[in-house]
Amino acid sequence: MLRFAHTIYMARCVANLIAAATLLAIAAGVTTARGQTAWYEGFEGPTPTWRDAGGNARYRIERHRREQGAAHTGDGCEHLSLRGDHGTFVHIGHDVGRARVIDELLPSVWVKSDRPGLQLAARLVLPRTADPRTGRPVATVVRGSSYTDIGRWQQLRIDDVRRLLMRRVRVLRTQLGPNVDGREAYVDAVLLNVYGGPGATNVWIDDLDIAGFVASPTKPRPAVAPAKSRPGVAPNQSQSPPDRGAGASADARTAGASADGNASCARLVGSVLMAEGRPVFPRVIQHQGEPLEYLRRLGFNGVWLSAAPTAVQLAEANRLGLWLICPPPRPADAKLPDDPAAVPALIGPEYARVLAWDLGHGLSGDRLADTRRWAQWIRAADRRGGRPLIAQPVSDLRAYSRLLDLLLLDRRPLGTSLKLADWGEWIRRRPRLARPGTPIWTTIQTQLSPTVGRQLAALEPAAAAPHTAGIEQIRLLVYTAIGSASRGLLFASHSRLDASDPETRHRATTLELVNLDVQLIEPWAAGGDFQATAEGNRQGVIGAVLRSNRSRLLLPICSTPGAQFVPGGSPGGGLSLVVPGVPESSAAYHLVPGGLRPLRHKRVTGGMRVTLDEFALTDQALLAQDPLVVASLTRRSQAIGPRAAALQRDLAVRKLHVVGQVLEQLAPQSTAARSHPQLSAARKEIQWADGYLASRDYRAAYLHARRAMRSLRLLGRAEWEAATAGLDSPLGIPPAVSFETLPWFRRWTERIRGSQLGPNRLTGGDFEDFNALLAAGWQHLRHTTPGVRTSADLIADAVHSGFYGLRLVARAEDPENPPGVLETAPIWITSPPVAVEAGQIVAIRGFVHIPTAITGSVDRLMIVD
């Protein structure tokens, strides 16, 4: 018997969303009108005019001078040679007076370098807003294009400075308050990130041009403050931070590319992963030995390897245009040098298709030091520099996020007590424990836990237990993750996807269709801002809103209780949601493979009310005013229409077969099961889908197949609820965790009906004698959590039977200022091992009382066997 008393976690957090300037493929093609050039520097004189503006790397400027004969135009240019490591940026700055931010403003410069990744930026001054920390006008930085054409002159530009300013103002308001005013803003300096990665970088600069220059009447302040020297640090060398990312803002990372032709080095711009000159949304699958070409045909753009790739895998990935996430190759002697500067550049251009380096899974505090050394070695050994590092820590997230570029969140809710809505909340809360601005990727289950399969096999060794998650569950996971700000998805896989058995073929079909779904909304998932949540008129439905500069994407998600076991029914009839922040001239469209359809919408208090006459568990709606965006999405949806409609129809046929089989096993003598009205409705919808496929109306075919799935889902949910109605929780009996395993559940309940429980095998489970608990091997464990006090004792007030009970306490040291989010359970107990034999059925029971609701974690009380 367990008892929690006075266990109170109070959440007091505000999520500040930092928007990154991104490029969306569907929103390309915007041109900026150039005004008459009124400011220009050709670098023809003898004196250098760029100044050291500091950085977060350890660096030294070895040469800085004007050169003749190597210019882009004219005779002269400015040349700078830099050597550095352990960082992401080193800025040089150039005073440009005070250029008012107007629509025509267009800073540009021509650059040539032997390294990619250099990026142009501009420093903006907001004269109407005083920084409360300094009393001076607020200054902020916006960023433009990056250098990719190694060894050649390339123009870098900052397009649409006014739009970038407005985005920065919104971010500053979350930091400094609502009175941040962007009016009368001006550019007083342009910045160039000249750090190309560890080692030496040579840069030639020419033709700095400020088109659309209109001087601001505001009195300027000094344009660029040179890096201050510190005791023991040379004036041109900034002090290296203890960990990567310390002291650097989230938008200090730059995008770059290599000259490899078919691949470009991946880098982060804020939270957006850029590669090949565009935002990338990774859809990667765990590799279990399948041919890479087969996984590419299923629509994955990446593969997660458990070991460093072989030469054959690297060549195949390069041929297919497939990204790899994998551990880096280890040094030959398996030893990591203590000095990263002594590491040779072992990772060369053959690893061009590696999107990110994997540093491990299940990392805790005891592996932090080793991970730090490993990260330093990789950054020194990778010739490209800047390629992201990713890992999956289970604790010490803030410390790990200072070493890594990306965090993988791995929590698998299907078949567990964790509701899908709580799982989404867990994803949204988890980044608060990391360094602000650290992007996250999320694991997506495609199969039930192997533990469930082993338990079913133990009950009936001769029967083939189902193990694949349904299309509705996988979609719920995917849409919840994207709507919770995940910037990439790892589809977990325990077995090969190219096996020939029906269930594996069904899983492959499911994942191919999910990939088509995500491809349709990929620009928003990769680079959109996570704006808000739309309120709906149906309980259990939320709408995640993703924003680009020219459109909004609405993702309605229906997470009914128990959906982690068997998805429930979506609302019948129409669904309405009020979407905030939509421009008044926007129209609404239903995104369905095969084409777009206009949706009813109306301006109301709080935003725009959008109505979907037909809604599945998940859906997509576009809110846009730009006809180019609508036309682009129409073409994309029409392109995937034929394949998506065929896949959706095949999944409906498969589900009809499975539901029919399960009903026959549950009631083998019943003809009513085979003629159930919802089975008949599903058959009719599939016939309609077949007819529309034949006539090439792929949108209608897709919708009819989806309606068939809904009828079958409602039937399966009703049967599951009826079968498990007498259980406190489906977790008490393994076969009760899904509709497909109900025949196992029926046979299991018949097997144990009338059975008598044997004696208690758990010594000390009555919690009556403290010394007996210690002698039996019970353990009381704590995870030190700042601001939380814990205790465990046996007291009479916790009694359920006998004289005593166990009380576990976790409370805030300062009730007025409690921790907002807890990383892990601050206190837990473990029992001694229990002697049982294979094949025995064990009942685990206890009595728990929680006097006050537990907050601060979606897990609350967890009991794990």
FIKOLSE-823854 format. One record per residue (C-alpha): x, y, z. Coordinates in steps of 0.25 Angstrom, whole numbers, padded with zeros to 4 digits, always signed. Layout:
residues N
XYZ
...
This chain:
residues 865
+0000+0000+0000
+0006+0013-0004
+0001+0027+0000
+0005+0041-0005
+0002+0052+0005
+0004+0067+0002
+0010+0064-0011
+0008+0077-0018
+0015+0083-0030
+0010+0096-0035
+0013+0100-0050
+0016+0115-0052
+0022+0116-0066
+0021+0124-0078
+0026+0119-0091
+0033+0129-0099
+0033+0125-0114
+0045+0130-0121
+0042+0132-0136
+0053+0129-0146
+0054+0136-0160
+0052+0124-0169
+0050+0122-0184
+0038+0114-0188
+0038+0107-0201
+0023+0110-0204
+0025+0124-0201
+0037+0127-0210
+0038+0137-0221
+0036+0150-0213
+0044+0161-0219
+0048+0174-0213
+0048+0187-0220
+0061+0194-0220
+0061+0209-0218
+0073+0218-0223
+0086+0214-0216
+0090+0225-0207
+0101+0217-0199
+0113+0209-0205
+0127+0204-0201
+0136+0199-0211
+0148+0196-0202
+0158+0203-0212
+0166+0211-0202
+0178+0206-0193
+0171+0205-0179
+0162+0194-0175
+0148+0198-0170
+0142+0185-0165
+0144+0184-0149
+0144+0172-0140
+0131+0171-0134
+0133+0159-0125
+0127+0145-0125
+0125+0132-0117
+0136+0125-0123
+0151+0125-0118
+0158+0132-0130
+0169+0140-0135
+0169+0149-0147
+0183+0146-0153
+0182+0156-0165
+0173+0168-0168
+0177+0177-0180
+0172+0183-0193
+0177+0175-0205
+0178+0180-0220
+0176+0171-0232
+0166+0161-0225
+0154+0169-0225
+0140+0166-0230
+0139+0180-0237
+0149+0191-0238
+0163+0188-0232
+0162+0187-0217
+0155+0178-0207
+0157+0175-0192
+0163+0162-0188
+0162+0155-0174
+0168+0142-0170
+0163+0136-0157
+0166+0124-0149
+0156+0119-0138
+0149+0107-0132
+0139+0104-0121
+0127+0113-0126
+0117+0117-0136
+0120+0131-0140
+0130+0142-0141
+0125+0156-0145
+0132+0167-0152
+0124+0180-0154
+0123+0192-0163
+0117+0205-0160
+0107+0209-0170
+0102+0222-0163
+0087+0221-0160
+0078+0215-0171
+0063+0216-0168
+0056+0203-0169
+0047+0204-0181
+0041+0194-0191
+0052+0198-0201
+0064+0196-0192
+0073+0185-0197
+0087+0183-0191
+0096+0174-0199
+0111+0170-0200
+0120+0162-0209
+0128+0151-0202
+0138+0140-0206
+0143+0130-0197
+0150+0116-0195
+0139+0112-0185
+0124+0111-0186
+0114+0117-0176
+0118+0132-0175
+0105+0140-0173
+0101+0155-0175
+0093+0161-0163
+0089+0175-0160
+0088+0182-0146
+0075+0190-0144
+0073+0201-0134
+0060+0204-0128
+0061+0218-0124
+0047+0219-0117
+0050+0207-0108
+0059+0208-0096
+0066+0195-0092
+0063+0194-0077
+0076+0188-0074
+0085+0199-0080
+0076+0211-0082
+0080+0212-0097
+0072+0209-0109
+0069+0194-0111
+0078+0188-0122
+0075+0175-0129
+0080+0167-0141
+0073+0161-0153
+0080+0151-0163
+0081+0150-0177
+0086+0139-0187
+0098+0130-0185
+0110+0127-0194
+0110+0114-0201
+0119+0116-0214
+0133+0112-0209
+0144+0119-0216
+0135+0128-0224
+0129+0142-0222
+0115+0142-0217
+0105+0153-0213
+0099+0152-0199
+0086+0160-0197
+0076+0163-0186
+0063+0163-0193
+0050+0170-0186
+0057+0176-0174
+0044+0182-0170
+0037+0168-0169
+0050+0163-0161
+0049+0175-0152
+0034+0172-0149
+0037+0158-0145
+0049+0162-0136
+0039+0172-0129
+0029+0161-0126
+0041+0153-0119
+0046+0165-0112
+0032+0168-0106
+0032+0154-0100
+0045+0158-0093
+0044+0173-0090
+0029+0175-0089
+0018+0180-0099
+0023+0194-0101
+0035+0190-0110
+0033+0200-0122
+0039+0197-0136
+0035+0211-0142
+0047+0219-0147
+0056+0207-0146
+0069+0209-0154
+0081+0200-0158
+0094+0206-0152
+0103+0194-0156
+0104+0182-0164
+0110+0170-0159
+0117+0158-0165
+0119+0145-0159
+0133+0140-0163
+0134+0128-0155
+0134+0116-0165
+0137+0105-0155
+0149+0100-0147
+0162+0104-0154
+0165+0115-0163
+0156+0123-0171
+0160+0133-0182
+0150+0144-0186
+0150+0154-0197
+0139+0165-0197
+0135+0175-0207
+0124+0184-0212
+0116+0187-0199
+0103+0193-0204
+0091+0199-0196
+0080+0200-0207
+0068+0209-0203
+0076+0217-0193
+0069+0228-0186
+0076+0235-0174
+0069+0235-0161
+0069+0248-0153
+0072+0240-0140
+0086+0243-0135
+0094+0231-0137
+0102+0224-0126
+0115+0217-0128
+0113+0206-0139
+0121+0194-0134
+0128+0192-0121
+0141+0185-0123
+0143+0172-0114
+0148+0176-0101
+0160+0170-0096
+0160+0162-0083
+0172+0159-0073
+0180+0149-0080
+0172+0149-0093
+0178+0156-0106
+0169+0167-0111
+0166+0159-0124
+0162+0146-0117
+0149+0145-0109
+0149+0136-0097
+0143+0122-0100
+0131+0118-0093
+0131+0106-0085
+0121+0099-0093
+0116+0101-0108
+0104+0110-0107
+0107+0117-0095
+0105+0132-0097
+0100+0130-0111
+0086+0134-0115
+0077+0124-0122
+0078+0132-0135
+0093+0133-0135
+0094+0120-0143
+0096+0121-0158
+0092+0114-0170
+0102+0109-0180
+0105+0099-0191
+0116+0092-0198
+0120+0091-0212
+0118+0076-0213
+0107+0078-0224
+0097+0069-0218
+0098+0071-0203
+0100+0083-0194
+0104+0084-0180
+0093+0084-0170
+0092+0096-0160
+0082+0102-0151
+0076+0116-0153
+0069+0118-0140
+0061+0105-0138
+0060+0103-0153
+0069+0092-0159
+0075+0097-0173
+0081+0088-0183
+0082+0089-0198
+0078+0104-0197
+0064+0101-0191
+0057+0097-0178
+0057+0082-0175
+0047+0074-0167
+0054+0061-0164
+0044+0049-0166
+0054+0038-0162
+0052+0023-0159
+0060+0014-0150
+0068+0005-0159
+0066-0010-0157
+0074-0015-0169
+0064-0011-0180
+0070-0006-0194
+0071+0009-0193
+0064+0010-0207
+0052+0003-0201
+0051+0012-0189
+0052+0024-0199
+0041+0018-0207
+0032+0019-0194
+0034+0034-0194
+0045+0035-0183
+0055+0046-0185
+0065+0040-0175
+0069+0028-0168
+0074+0026-0154
+0086+0017-0153
+0091+0010-0140
+0105+0010-0144
+0114+0018-0153
+0110+0017-0168
+0118+0008-0177
+0124+0012-0190
+0113+0005-0197
+0102+0012-0189
+0109+0026-0191
+0109+0023-0206
+0095+0018-0206
+0090+0030-0198
+0097+0040-0207
+0091+0033-0220
+0077+0033-0214
+0078+0047-0208
+0075+0041-0194
+0079+0047-0181
+0086+0039-0170
+0086+0041-0155
+0097+0032-0149
+0108+0032-0139
+0121+0037-0145
+0133+0028-0148
+0141+0026-0136
+0156+0028-0136
+0165+0016-0139
+0170+0015-0125
+0157+0017-0119
+0163+0028-0111
+0158+0043-0110
+0170+0053-0109
+0169+0062-0097
+0172+0074-0106
+0161+0076-0117
+0172+0084-0125
+0180+0072-0126
+0169+0064-0133
+0171+0062-0148
+0160+0065-0158
+0156+0050-0160
+0141+0053-0165
+0142+0057-0179
+0133+0060-0191
+0129+0045-0192
+0120+0048-0181
+0112+0059-0188
+0099+0052-0187
+0100+0051-0171
+0089+0061-0166
+0093+0060-0151
+0102+0052-0142
+0096+0043-0132
+0103+0044-0118
+0094+0033-0111
+0081+0030-0105
+0076+0029-0090
+0087+0038-0086
+0088+0042-0071
+0097+0051-0062
+0108+0040-0061
+0110+0041-0076
+0111+0056-0077
+0126+0057-0076
+0128+0047-0087
+0118+0053-0096
+0125+0066-0095
+0138+0060-0099
+0131+0053-0110
+0124+0065-0115
+0137+0073-0115
+0144+0062-0123
+0133+0061-0133
+0133+0076-0136
+0148+0076-0137
+0148+0064-0146
+0137+0068-0155
+0143+0076-0167
+0130+0082-0170
+0128+0089-0157
+0114+0093-0151
+0107+0079-0154
+0097+0078-0143
+0099+0068-0131
+0087+0061-0126
+0084+0051-0114
+0073+0047-0105
+0076+0050-0090
+0067+0046-0080
+0072+0055-0069
+0081+0068-0068
+0074+0073-0080
+0080+0087-0078
+0094+0082-0077
+0093+0073-0089
+0086+0084-0097
+0099+0093-0096
+0107+0082-0103
+0096+0078-0113
+0089+0085-0124
+0077+0076-0124
+0069+0068-0114
+0062+0056-0117
+0049+0054-0108
+0046+0039-0107
+0033+0035-0100
+0024+0024-0105
+0010+0025-0100
+0003+0015-0108
-0002+0004-0099
+0002+0011-0086
-0006+0020-0076
-0001+0033-0083
-0012+0040-0090
-0009+0045-0103
-0013+0059-0099
-0003+0058-0087
+0008+0053-0097
+0006+0066-0105
+0007+0074-0092
+0020+0066-0088
+0026+0070-0102
+0023+0085-0100
+0028+0085-0085
+0041+0077-0087
+0048+0088-0095
+0047+0097-0083
+0057+0089-0076
+0067+0091-0087
+0075+0103-0092
+0065+0113-0097
+0063+0112-0112
+0068+0097-0113
+0060+0090-0124
+0054+0077-0122
+0051+0064-0130
+0041+0054-0125
+0040+0039-0126
+0027+0033-0133
+0023+0019-0129
+0019+0010-0141
+0018-0003-0133
+0013-0007-0119
+0023-0009-0108
+0031-0022-0110
+0027-0025-0096
+0012-0027-0099
+0016-0036-0111
+0024-0045-0101
+0013-0045-0091
+0003-0049-0102
+0012-0060-0107
+0014-0065-0093
-0001-0067-0092
-0003-0073-0106
+0011-0077-0112
+0004-0083-0125
-0004-0070-0128
+0002-0059-0136
+0000-0046-0127
-0003-0033-0134
+0008-0022-0132
+0006-0011-0142
+0000+0002-0138
-0012+0007-0146
-0012+0018-0156
-0021+0027-0147
-0012+0025-0135
+0001+0028-0143
-0006+0041-0149
-0010+0046-0135
+0005+0044-0131
+0010+0051-0143
+0000+0063-0143
+0002+0065-0128
+0017+0065-0129
+0017+0075-0140
+0007+0084-0133
+0016+0083-0121
+0027+0090-0128
+0035+0077-0132
+0045+0080-0143
+0047+0066-0147
+0041+0052-0146
+0048+0039-0143
+0039+0027-0146
+0042+0016-0136
+0043+0002-0143
+0046-0011-0136
+0046-0020-0148
+0049-0020-0163
+0039-0012-0172
+0041-0021-0184
+0036-0034-0178
+0025-0041-0186
+0015-0044-0175
+0002-0036-0176
+0004-0028-0163
+0017-0023-0168
+0012-0019-0181
+0000-0012-0174
+0011-0004-0166
+0019+0000-0178
+0006+0004-0185
+0002+0012-0173
+0016+0019-0172
+0016+0023-0187
+0002+0030-0185
+0007+0037-0173
+0019+0042-0181
+0010+0047-0192
+0002+0055-0181
+0014+0061-0175
+0020+0065-0189
+0008+0073-0191
+0010+0082-0179
+0025+0080-0178
+0028+0095-0181
+0021+0099-0168
+0026+0088-0160
+0040+0091-0164
+0040+0106-0163
+0027+0111-0158
+0025+0119-0145
+0016+0112-0135
+0006+0123-0133
-0005+0118-0124
-0016+0108-0121
-0029+0110-0127
-0042+0108-0118
-0052+0098-0124
-0067+0095-0121
-0064+0080-0118
-0058+0075-0105
-0045+0068-0107
-0042+0075-0120
-0030+0085-0121
-0025+0093-0133
-0010+0095-0134
-0007+0108-0143
+0006+0109-0150
+0009+0122-0157
+0018+0126-0169
+0019+0140-0174
+0008+0138-0184
-0001+0128-0178
-0006+0120-0166
-0007+0105-0165
-0018+0099-0156
-0016+0085-0150
-0029+0080-0143
-0026+0068-0134
-0036+0060-0126
-0030+0053-0114
-0041+0046-0107
-0038+0038-0094
-0033+0024-0097
-0028+0028-0111
-0014+0022-0106
-0021+0008-0106
-0033+0010-0116
-0036+0023-0123
-0050+0028-0121
-0059+0035-0130
-0057+0048-0136
-0069+0058-0135
-0081+0056-0143
-0085+0067-0152
-0077+0080-0154
-0065+0085-0146
-0063+0100-0143
-0050+0106-0138
-0047+0121-0136
-0033+0123-0141
-0026+0136-0135
-0017+0145-0143
-0022+0142-0157
-0021+0154-0167
-0035+0159-0170
-0034+0156-0185
-0030+0141-0183
-0038+0130-0189
-0039+0116-0183
-0037+0103-0190
-0038+0088-0186
-0025+0081-0190
-0028+0067-0195
-0019+0059-0205
-0025+0061-0218
-0029+0076-0217
-0033+0087-0208
-0047+0091-0205
-0052+0104-0199
-0057+0104-0185
-0067+0113-0178
-0061+0124-0170
-0065+0137-0163
-0058+0148-0155
-0062+0147-0141
-0057+0153-0127
-0044+0146-0125
-0040+0143-0139
-0046+0135-0151
-0056+0124-0149
-0053+0112-0159
-0063+0101-0160
-0060+0087-0165
-0073+0080-0170
-0065+0067-0169
-0054+0064-0159
-0046+0051-0156
-0037+0050-0144
-0027+0059-0150
-0028+0069-0162
-0022+0080-0169
-0027+0094-0173
-0020+0105-0180
-0023+0120-0177
-0016+0129-0188
-0018+0142-0195
-0007+0140-0206
-0012+0132-0218
+0002+0127-0221
+0002+0120-0208
-0012+0114-0211
-0008+0110-0225
+0005+0103-0220
-0003+0095-0209
-0013+0091-0220
-0002+0086-0229
+0005+0078-0217
-0008+0072-0213
-0012+0068-0227
+0002+0062-0229
+0000+0052-0217
-0015+0050-0219
-0014+0037-0227
-0004+0030-0218
-0011+0035-0205
-0025+0031-0209
-0020+0017-0213
-0013+0015-0200
-0025+0020-0192
-0034+0011-0199
-0024-0001-0197
-0024+0002-0182
-0039+0003-0181
-0040-0011-0188
-0029-0017-0178
-0037-0011-0166
-0050-0016-0171
-0044-0030-0171
-0037-0029-0157
-0050-0024-0151
-0058-0035-0157
-0048-0045-0152
-0048-0040-0138
-0063-0039-0137
-0064-0054-0142
-0054-0058-0131
-0062-0051-0121
-0075-0057-0125
-0073-0068-0134
-0087-0073-0135
-0093-0059-0137
-0097-0055-0151
-0101-0041-0146
-0086-0039-0144
-0083-0041-0159
-0095-0032-0163
-0093-0021-0153
-0098-0008-0159
-0085-0001-0158
-0078-0012-0165
-0088-0010-0176
-0086+0005-0177
-0071+0003-0178
-0073-0007-0189
-0082+0003-0197
-0071+0014-0195
-0060+0005-0200
-0069+0003-0212
-0071+0017-0214
-0055+0019-0213
-0053+0009-0224
-0062+0016-0233
-0056+0029-0231
-0042+0023-0233
-0046+0017-0246
-0051+0031-0250
-0039+0038-0245
-0046+0047-0235
-0035+0044-0225
-0040+0054-0215
-0054+0048-0214
-0048+0034-0214
-0039+0038-0202
-0050+0044-0194
-0059+0032-0196
-0048+0022-0192
-0046+0031-0179
-0061+0030-0176
-0060+0015-0177
-0049+0016-0167
-0057+0024-0157
-0069+0014-0157
-0059+0003-0154
-0052+0011-0143
-0065+0014-0136
-0069+0000-0137
-0056-0005-0131
-0056+0006-0120
-0070+0001-0116
-0066-0013-0115
-0053-0010-0107
-0061-0001-0097
-0071-0012-0095
-0061-0023-0093
-0052-0015-0083
-0064-0008-0076
-0061-0016-0063
-0046-0013-0062
-0041-0001-0054
-0030+0000-0065
-0027-0007-0077
-0013-0008-0073
-0017-0019-0062
-0018-0029-0073
-0008-0029-0085
-0018-0033-0096
-0027-0021-0092
-0018-0011-0098
-0024-0011-0113
-0036-0015-0121
-0028-0026-0129
-0024-0033-0116
-0038-0034-0111
-0039-0049-0115
-0027-0052-0106
-0034-0044-0095
-0046-0052-0096
-0038-0065-0095
-0030-0060-0084
-0042-0056-0075
-0048-0070-0078
-0035-0077-0074
-0034-0070-0060
-0049-0069-0057
-0051-0076-0043
-0036-0076-0041
-0031-0074-0026
-0020-0064-0023
-0008-0070-0016
+0000-0064-0004
+0006-0051-0006
+0020-0053-0011
+0025-0038-0008
+0032-0038+0005
+0029-0025+0013
+0018-0021+0004
+0009-0018+0016
+0018-0006+0021
+0017-0010+0035
+0032-0011+0040
+0043-0002+0035
+0054-0011+0039
+0047-0022+0031
+0046-0014+0019
+0061-0011+0019
+0064-0026+0022
+0056-0030+0010
+0063-0021+0000
+0053-0009-0001
+0060+0004-0006
+0057+0018-0004
+0063+0027-0016
+0063+0042-0018
+0067+0050-0030
+0072+0064-0025
+0063+0074-0030
+0066+0089-0027
+0054+0095-0019
+0048+0082-0015
+0048+0075-0002
+0045+0060-0001
+0043+0050+0010
+0038+0035+0012
+0033+0029+0025
+0023+0019+0031
+0012+0026+0039
-0001+0022+0045
-0009+0033+0037
-0005+0026+0024
-0012+0013+0028
-0021+0005+0019
-0021-0008+0027
-0012-0012+0039
-0005-0001+0047
+0004+0007+0037
+0005+0011+0023
+0016+0017+0015
+0016+0032+0012
+0024+0039+0001
+0025+0054+0001
+0030+0063-0010
+0027+0078-0007
+0033+0091-0011
+0043+0098-0002
+0037+0111-0005
+0022+0110-0007
+0021+0124-0013
+0032+0121-0024
+0031+0106-0027
+0039+0099-0039
+0031+0100-0051
+0034+0087-0058
+0040+0075-0052
+0051+0067-0060
+0048+0054-0053
+0042+0048-0041
+0048+0054-0029
+0046+0042-0020
+0042+0027-0022
+0043+0014-0016
+0047+0000-0022
+0043-0013-0016
+0052-0025-0015
+0051-0036-0026
+0040-0045-0026
+0042-0060-0029
+0033-0065-0040
+0034-0075-0052
+0032-0074-0066
+0017-0076-0070
+0012-0072-0056
+0001-0061-0056
+0004-0051-0045
-0006-0040-0040
+0001-0027-0035
-0008-0019-0026
-0008-0008-0016
-0015+0003-0010
-0012+0018-0013
-0017+0031-0007
-0013+0044-0013
-0020+0055-0004
-0015+0067-0013
-0015+0067-0028
+0000+0066-0034
+0004+0076-0043
+0017+0080-0050
+0018+0067-0058
+0009+0060-0067
+0013+0047-0060
+0008+0050-0046
+0009+0036-0039
+0015+0025-0047
+0015+0010-0043
+0024+0002-0052
+0026-0013-0052
